[in-house]
Every structure is written in structure tokens, then in C-alpha cells.
């Protein structure tokens, strides 16, 4: 299993936050490793709290 580094997860979150802002959609963003373990997560106000 390959580990996802926190610095990489932060870059992914920054890119996702930028896109969310561009499209005007508040989002909760999570980055997980291959095992499904959360490496980083951000919650935005007014973003839906739901399960997929």
C-alpha cells in the first residue's frame, strides 16, 4: 500500500477548494489513502453533510 503524504493531500484539497469556489459550490473535501484512511479533510459552511 502506498502512503499519501499530508503535503500532497493539502495540495489536492487546495485544488478542490479552488474549483469549488470557481463553480460556486461549497464542498466537504476528503483525501484518503489506498486503504480508505482519511489523510486530510476540510468542511465548508453550507456544504451538504451526506454519505455517498
Secondary structure, 3 states (H helix, E strand, C coil): CCCCCHHHHHHHHHHHHHHHHHHCCCCCEEEECCCCCEEEEECCCCCCCCCC
